[in-house]
Amino acid sequence: MRKILFLLLLVNSIISAQEVLDKIAAVVNNEIILLSEVNWYTQVAAVQQNLNPDDPELKKQILNKMIEDKLLLAQAELDSIQVTDQEVEAQIESQISYLINQYGGSQERFEQAYGMSVERIKRKLREDTRKNLMAQRLKQQKFGKIEVTKREVEDFFTEYRDSLGQIPEKFEISHIFINPKAGEKVKQNAKEFAQTLLDSIKNGADFAELARTHSDDPGSKAVGGDLGFVKRGVFFPEFEAAAFKLNEGELSEVIESPVGFHIIQLLERRGESIHTRHILISVKIDDDADLRAIELLTEIRDSILNKVNTFEYFAKKYSDDESSAKFGGKLGTFEKGQLDKSMQDQVFKLKVGEISFPKRLEVGRGSYGFHIIRLDKRIEAHMPSLETDYEEIKRIAEFKKSEDLFNEWLGDVKEKIYWEIKI
């Protein structure tokens, strides 16, 4: 959630930035923290925690946290911590997907709300995301593998037993997930349509106009398919392999990627960066594909109930969720707050051992499938004890030990790296 909050704040600060005089709140190494940034983070924290945004102590805490983040970045640079372009893009993609979901999964509504295309937002966020990842990686390398002994767990529990609170209700669940596949006919139709557009462009049709009219990429269609300058490693490998082979002004043939069929034109090249535009024709999932997925899951459910074979057997054989399929469909143990509303509605209706009917599951930006869920175990809310909750208590003890060591180390960093509060 901290990563998501970082991006949400960053996006809003980019969009709402105004040409006004600003004060420097603090300087850390060669980075500055503006008073407007401190005020913004303070406002958000106040709303989230139902606090007074004018409380000077809250603002002080926020500023200190921002200084810590900048110190982490400075130390990461000194330690030559590196993150790849692919890691940066993956982080941005993940967080942009989260934000789009806040607008009902509509990229168009998201872009309207922020007044710019997703691609433009990504470009604006790239450098700050890189810095954030470097700081996170440094902390992970130094304090991500802290272990505690059994004696330390017992001592921690003895000291903090009364402040740990109640262990919330938990659900252990498994599922079998089917991702509808578009029929070959639908896929061929998409490819043929892309070829028709390519032929039209070769015969003199305006590339930008066809992109605005026909492209299925909402992030670029409004600007005639323009993707701007991008370094190698950002696009799908199939897209890049074709794009980097082109000469300036040259058109590609119809190229297939995981999101559909592309027509690519190279506009300009600067070293390892290319400026391209494209038209995307996606392969639309047809109603028959959805129906086939639901029918398959229904047949699987009936077979399990009739003891033809086990849930685990069918999960390994049919589930398209590879990460859980190899474990017989086991998703893990979740608290109520960790399940989205759709999953909650299904799980709460099940008794232990029961299997739900097929239901649609959104799994990312523009991607979905259908699944059946089995409730494997329900753990009622209870007060913690070493006998029943040792592993969870151990994780909390490890986190506290990690934070204590981190704060001690950060004190040393503050002695080595220049920082100063200006307000």
C-alpha positions as CSV (number, residue, x, y, z in Angstrom):
1,M,0.0,0.0,0.0
2,R,2.9,2.4,0.7
3,K,4.0,2.0,-3.0
4,I,0.4,2.7,-4.2
5,L,0.2,5.8,-1.9
6,F,3.5,7.0,-3.2
7,L,2.3,6.9,-6.8
8,L,-1.1,8.3,-6.0
9,L,0.5,11.3,-4.3
10,L,3.0,11.7,-7.0
11,V,0.4,11.6,-9.8
12,N,-1.7,14.2,-8.0
13,S,1.3,16.5,-7.3
14,I,2.2,16.3,-10.9
15,I,-1.3,17.1,-12.2
16,S,-2.0,19.8,-9.6
17,A,1.3,21.6,-9.7
18,Q,0.9,25.4,-10.2
19,E,3.2,28.2,-11.1
20,V,3.4,29.6,-7.6
21,L,6.3,30.6,-5.3
22,D,7.3,27.8,-3.1
23,K,9.6,27.4,-0.1
24,I,12.3,24.8,0.5
25,A,11.4,22.8,3.6
26,A,14.6,20.7,3.7
27,V,17.7,19.8,1.8
28,V,19.1,16.3,1.8
29,N,22.4,15.8,-0.1
30,N,21.5,17.1,-3.6
31,E,17.7,16.7,-3.2
32,I,15.3,19.3,-2.0
33,I,11.9,18.9,-0.3
34,L,9.4,21.7,-1.0
35,L,7.0,23.0,1.6
36,S,4.1,22.4,-0.8
37,E,5.1,18.7,-0.9
38,V,5.1,18.5,2.9
39,N,1.7,20.2,3.1
40,W,0.3,17.8,0.5
41,Y,1.5,14.6,2.3
42,T,0.3,16.0,5.6
43,Q,-3.2,16.6,4.1
44,V,-3.4,13.1,2.8
45,A,-2.2,11.6,6.1
46,A,-4.7,13.6,8.0
47,V,-7.6,12.4,5.8
48,Q,-6.5,8.8,6.0
49,Q,-6.0,8.8,9.8
50,N,-8.8,11.3,10.7
51,L,-6.3,13.8,12.1
52,N,-6.0,17.6,12.2
53,P,-4.0,18.7,9.1
54,D,-3.0,21.8,10.9
55,D,-1.3,19.9,13.8
56,P,2.4,21.0,13.7
57,E,3.4,17.7,15.2
58,L,1.8,15.8,12.3
59,K,3.6,18.0,9.8
60,K,6.9,17.5,11.7
61,Q,6.4,13.7,11.5
62,I,5.7,13.9,7.7
63,L,8.7,16.0,7.1
64,N,11.0,13.7,9.1
65,K,9.7,10.7,7.0
66,M,10.4,12.5,3.8
67,I,13.9,13.3,4.9
68,E,14.4,9.7,5.8
69,D,13.4,8.7,2.3
70,K,15.8,11.2,0.7
71,L,18.6,9.9,3.0
72,L,17.9,6.4,1.9
73,L,18.1,7.5,-1.8
74,A,21.4,9.3,-1.1
75,Q,22.9,6.2,0.5
76,A,21.5,4.0,-2.3
77,E,23.4,6.2,-4.8
78,L,26.6,6.0,-2.7
79,D,26.2,2.2,-2.6
80,S,25.7,2.1,-6.4
81,I,22.3,0.4,-6.0
82,Q,20.9,-0.2,-9.5
83,V,17.4,-0.9,-10.8
84,T,16.6,-1.9,-14.4
85,D,14.3,-0.1,-16.8
86,Q,12.1,-3.2,-16.8
87,E,11.7,-3.1,-13.0
88,V,10.8,0.6,-13.2
89,E,8.2,0.0,-15.9
90,A,6.8,-3.0,-14.0
91,Q,6.4,-0.9,-10.9
92,I,4.6,1.9,-12.8
93,E,2.4,-0.6,-14.7
94,S,1.3,-2.2,-11.4
95,Q,0.5,1.0,-9.7
96,I,-1.2,2.6,-12.7
97,S,-3.4,-0.5,-12.9
98,Y,-4.4,0.0,-9.3
99,L,-5.3,3.7,-9.9
100,I,-7.3,2.8,-13.1
101,N,-9.3,0.3,-11.0
102,Q,-10.3,3.1,-8.8
103,Y,-12.1,4.5,-11.8
104,G,-14.0,1.3,-12.4
105,G,-11.3,-0.2,-14.5
106,S,-11.8,2.5,-17.2
107,Q,-8.5,3.9,-18.6
108,E,-10.5,6.6,-20.4
109,R,-12.1,7.9,-17.2
110,F,-8.7,7.8,-15.5
111,E,-7.1,9.9,-18.3
112,Q,-10.0,12.3,-18.2
113,A,-9.6,12.8,-14.5
114,Y,-5.9,13.6,-14.7
115,G,-6.1,15.5,-18.0
116,M,-3.4,13.5,-19.8
117,S,-2.7,10.1,-21.4
118,V,-1.4,7.1,-19.4
119,E,1.8,7.2,-21.4
120,R,2.4,10.8,-20.5
121,I,1.8,10.1,-16.8
122,K,4.2,7.2,-17.0
123,R,6.9,9.4,-18.5
124,K,6.5,12.0,-15.8
125,L,6.7,9.3,-13.0
126,R,9.6,7.3,-14.4
127,E,12.5,9.1,-12.6
128,D,10.8,9.4,-9.3
129,T,9.8,5.7,-9.4
130,R,13.4,4.8,-10.1
131,K,14.6,6.7,-7.1
132,N,11.9,5.1,-4.9
133,L,12.8,1.6,-6.0
134,M,16.5,2.3,-5.3
135,A,15.7,3.4,-1.8
136,Q,13.5,0.3,-1.2
137,R,16.1,-2.0,-2.6
138,L,18.8,-0.6,-0.2
139,K,16.5,-1.2,2.8
140,Q,15.6,-4.6,1.6
141,Q,19.2,-5.6,1.1
142,K,20.2,-4.5,4.5
143,F,17.2,-5.3,6.6
144,G,15.0,-7.6,4.5
145,K,16.3,-10.9,5.9
146,I,16.3,-10.3,9.6
147,E,15.7,-13.5,11.7
148,V,14.7,-13.9,15.3
149,T,15.3,-16.9,17.6
150,K,12.5,-18.7,19.5
151,R,13.6,-17.0,22.7
152,E,13.4,-13.6,21.0
153,V,9.8,-14.4,19.9
154,E,8.8,-15.5,23.4
155,D,10.4,-12.3,24.9
156,F,8.6,-10.1,22.3
157,F,5.3,-11.8,23.0
158,T,5.7,-11.4,26.8
159,E,6.5,-7.7,26.4
160,Y,3.9,-6.8,23.8
161,R,1.1,-9.3,24.4
162,D,-1.4,-6.7,25.6
163,S,-0.8,-4.3,22.7
164,L,-1.0,-6.9,19.9
165,G,-4.8,-6.8,19.8
166,Q,-7.0,-9.5,18.3
167,I,-6.0,-11.7,15.5
168,P,-8.7,-11.1,12.8
169,E,-10.8,-13.8,11.1
170,K,-8.9,-15.5,8.3
171,F,-9.9,-17.7,5.4
172,E,-7.7,-20.3,3.7
173,I,-8.9,-20.7,0.1
174,S,-8.1,-22.4,-3.2
175,H,-9.4,-21.7,-6.7
176,I,-9.4,-23.0,-10.3
177,F,-9.1,-20.2,-12.8
178,I,-9.9,-20.3,-16.5
179,N,-8.9,-17.4,-18.8
180,P,-11.3,-17.3,-21.8
181,K,-9.4,-17.7,-25.1
182,A,-10.7,-15.9,-28.2
183,G,-11.5,-18.3,-31.0
184,E,-9.0,-18.5,-34.0
185,K,-11.7,-17.0,-36.2
186,V,-11.8,-13.9,-34.0
187,K,-8.1,-13.7,-33.9
188,Q,-7.8,-14.0,-37.7
189,N,-10.4,-11.3,-38.2
190,A,-8.4,-8.9,-36.0
191,K,-5.2,-9.7,-38.0
192,E,-6.9,-9.2,-41.3
193,F,-8.4,-5.8,-40.2
194,A,-4.9,-4.7,-39.2
195,Q,-3.6,-5.7,-42.6
196,T,-6.4,-3.7,-44.3
197,L,-5.3,-0.6,-42.3
198,L,-1.7,-1.2,-43.2
199,D,-2.6,-1.5,-46.9
200,S,-4.5,1.8,-46.6
201,I,-1.6,3.6,-45.1
202,K,0.8,2.3,-47.8
203,N,-1.8,3.6,-50.4
204,G,-1.7,7.1,-48.9
205,A,-4.1,7.1,-46.0
206,D,-3.2,9.2,-43.0
207,F,-1.6,7.1,-40.2
208,A,-2.6,9.4,-37.4
209,E,-6.2,9.7,-38.5
210,L,-6.5,5.9,-38.8
211,A,-5.0,5.5,-35.3
212,R,-7.5,8.0,-33.8
213,T,-10.4,6.2,-35.5
214,H,-9.4,2.5,-35.1
215,S,-6.7,2.0,-32.6
216,D,-7.6,0.0,-29.4
217,D,-4.8,1.7,-27.4
218,P,-6.6,4.4,-25.4
219,G,-3.4,5.8,-24.2
220,S,-2.1,6.8,-27.6
221,K,-5.1,6.9,-30.0
222,A,-6.0,10.4,-29.2
223,V,-2.6,11.6,-30.3
224,G,-2.5,9.7,-33.5
225,G,-0.8,6.6,-32.0
226,D,2.2,8.6,-30.8
227,L,4.2,6.7,-28.1
228,G,6.9,9.3,-27.7
229,F,10.6,8.5,-27.0
230,V,11.1,5.2,-25.1
231,K,14.2,3.2,-24.3
232,R,14.7,-0.4,-25.0
233,G,13.0,-2.7,-22.5
234,V,9.7,-0.9,-22.2
235,F,7.6,-2.4,-24.9
236,F,6.6,-6.0,-25.5
237,P,9.6,-8.0,-26.9
238,E,7.7,-8.7,-30.1
239,F,7.0,-5.0,-30.6
240,E,10.6,-4.0,-29.8
241,A,12.1,-6.6,-32.1
242,A,10.1,-5.1,-35.0
243,A,10.4,-1.4,-34.0
244,F,14.2,-1.4,-33.6
245,K,14.7,-2.9,-37.0
246,L,12.9,-0.1,-38.8
247,N,14.5,2.9,-40.5
248,E,13.1,6.3,-39.8
249,G,9.8,6.8,-41.5
250,E,9.5,3.0,-42.3
251,L,6.4,1.0,-41.5
252,S,6.4,-2.5,-40.0
253,E,4.3,-5.4,-41.2
254,V,1.5,-6.5,-38.9
255,I,3.1,-7.5,-35.7
256,E,1.5,-9.7,-33.0
257,S,2.0,-9.2,-29.3
258,P,0.2,-10.4,-26.2
259,V,-2.3,-7.5,-26.5
260,G,-3.1,-7.8,-30.2
261,F,-1.8,-6.8,-33.6
262,H,0.3,-3.7,-34.2
263,I,1.2,-1.5,-37.2
264,I,4.4,0.4,-36.2
265,Q,6.1,3.4,-37.7
266,L,9.5,4.6,-36.6
267,L,9.5,8.4,-36.5
268,E,13.0,9.1,-35.0
269,R,15.9,7.3,-33.3
270,R,18.3,8.7,-30.7
271,G,20.8,6.0,-29.6
272,E,18.9,3.3,-27.7
273,S,15.7,5.4,-27.6
274,I,13.1,5.3,-30.4
275,H,10.2,7.5,-31.1
276,T,7.3,5.4,-32.6
277,R,3.7,5.5,-33.3
278,H,1.4,2.5,-33.7
279,I,-2.1,1.3,-34.3
280,L,-3.3,-1.5,-32.1
281,I,-6.0,-3.9,-33.1
282,S,-6.9,-6.0,-30.1
283,V,-8.4,-9.5,-30.2
284,K,-11.8,-9.2,-28.7
285,I,-12.9,-12.0,-26.5
286,D,-16.2,-13.3,-27.9
287,D,-19.2,-14.3,-25.8
288,D,-18.7,-18.0,-26.8
289,A,-15.3,-17.9,-25.2
290,D,-16.8,-16.7,-21.9
291,L,-19.5,-19.4,-22.1
292,R,-17.0,-22.1,-22.8
293,A,-15.0,-21.1,-19.7
294,I,-18.1,-21.1,-17.5
295,E,-19.2,-24.5,-18.8
296,L,-15.8,-26.0,-18.2
297,L,-15.7,-24.8,-14.6
298,T,-19.2,-26.0,-14.0
299,E,-18.2,-29.5,-15.4
300,I,-15.1,-29.5,-13.1
301,R,-17.2,-28.5,-10.1
302,D,-19.7,-31.3,-10.8
303,S,-16.9,-33.8,-11.3
304,I,-15.3,-32.8,-7.9
305,L,-18.7,-33.1,-6.1
306,N,-19.3,-36.5,-7.7
307,K,-15.8,-37.6,-6.6
308,V,-14.6,-38.2,-10.2
309,N,-11.3,-36.7,-9.0
310,T,-10.0,-34.2,-6.5
311,F,-10.0,-30.4,-6.5
312,E,-6.2,-30.5,-6.5
313,Y,-6.1,-32.8,-9.6
314,F,-8.4,-30.5,-11.7
315,A,-6.5,-27.3,-10.5
316,K,-3.2,-28.8,-11.7
317,K,-4.7,-30.0,-15.0
318,Y,-6.9,-27.0,-16.0
319,S,-6.2,-23.8,-14.0
320,D,-4.7,-21.0,-15.9
321,D,-3.4,-19.5,-12.7
322,E,0.1,-21.0,-12.9
323,S,1.3,-19.7,-9.5
324,S,-1.5,-21.6,-7.7
325,A,-2.1,-24.5,-10.1
326,K,1.1,-26.2,-9.2
327,F,0.0,-26.3,-5.5
328,G,-3.4,-27.7,-6.3
329,G,-5.1,-24.3,-6.6
330,K,-4.1,-23.1,-3.1
331,L,-4.2,-19.3,-2.9
332,G,-3.2,-19.0,0.7
333,T,-4.7,-17.5,3.9
334,F,-6.3,-14.1,3.8
335,E,-7.9,-11.7,6.3
336,K,-11.2,-10.1,5.3
337,G,-9.5,-6.8,4.4
338,Q,-7.2,-8.6,2.0
339,L,-10.0,-9.9,-0.2
340,D,-11.8,-7.7,-2.7
341,K,-15.5,-7.3,-2.5
342,S,-16.2,-10.0,-5.2
343,M,-14.0,-12.5,-3.4
344,Q,-15.6,-11.6,0.0
345,D,-19.1,-12.2,-1.3
346,Q,-18.1,-15.6,-2.5
347,V,-16.1,-16.7,0.5
348,F,-18.5,-15.5,3.2
349,K,-21.3,-17.7,1.7
350,L,-19.3,-20.9,1.8
351,K,-19.0,-23.4,4.5
352,V,-15.6,-25.1,5.0
353,G,-15.1,-27.6,2.1
354,E,-17.8,-26.1,-0.1
355,I,-17.1,-25.0,-3.7
356,S,-18.6,-21.9,-5.3
357,F,-20.3,-21.7,-8.7
358,P,-18.2,-20.0,-11.5
359,K,-17.8,-16.3,-11.1
360,R,-16.0,-13.6,-13.1
361,L,-12.6,-12.4,-11.7
362,E,-10.9,-9.3,-12.8
363,V,-7.1,-9.9,-12.7
364,G,-5.6,-6.7,-14.1
365,R,-6.0,-3.9,-16.6
366,G,-8.4,-5.2,-19.2
367,S,-7.8,-8.8,-18.2
368,Y,-10.3,-11.2,-16.6
369,G,-11.4,-14.8,-16.3
370,F,-13.7,-17.0,-14.4
371,H,-13.0,-19.2,-11.3
372,I,-14.5,-21.5,-8.7
373,I,-13.4,-21.1,-5.1
374,R,-13.1,-23.7,-2.3
375,L,-13.1,-22.6,1.3
376,D,-10.5,-24.8,2.9
377,K,-10.4,-23.4,6.4
378,R,-12.0,-20.6,8.4
379,I,-10.1,-19.3,11.4
380,E,-12.3,-17.3,13.8
381,A,-11.0,-14.0,15.3
382,H,-9.2,-14.6,18.6
383,M,-6.6,-13.3,21.0
384,P,-3.0,-14.3,20.0
385,S,-1.1,-17.1,21.6
386,L,2.2,-18.7,21.0
387,E,0.5,-22.1,20.6
388,T,-1.8,-21.1,17.8
389,D,-0.2,-18.0,16.2
390,Y,3.5,-18.5,16.6
391,E,4.4,-17.8,12.9
392,E,2.4,-14.6,12.9
393,I,3.9,-13.4,16.1
394,K,7.4,-14.3,14.8
395,R,6.8,-12.2,11.7
396,I,5.8,-9.2,13.8
397,A,8.8,-9.7,16.0
398,E,11.1,-9.9,12.9
399,F,9.5,-6.6,11.6
400,K,10.1,-4.8,14.9
401,K,13.7,-6.0,15.1
402,S,14.2,-5.0,11.5
403,E,12.8,-1.5,12.2
404,D,14.9,-1.1,15.3
405,L,18.1,-2.0,13.4
406,F,17.0,0.3,10.5
407,N,16.5,3.3,12.8
408,E,19.9,2.7,14.4
409,W,21.6,2.5,11.0
410,L,19.7,5.6,9.8
411,G,21.2,7.5,12.7
412,D,24.6,6.7,11.4
413,V,23.6,7.7,7.9
414,K,22.4,11.1,9.2
415,E,25.9,11.7,10.6
416,K,27.5,11.0,7.1
417,I,25.2,12.7,4.7
418,Y,24.3,16.4,4.7
419,W,20.8,17.3,5.5
420,E,19.2,20.4,6.9
421,I,15.7,21.5,7.8
422,K,15.0,25.0,6.4
423,I,11.6,25.8,8.1
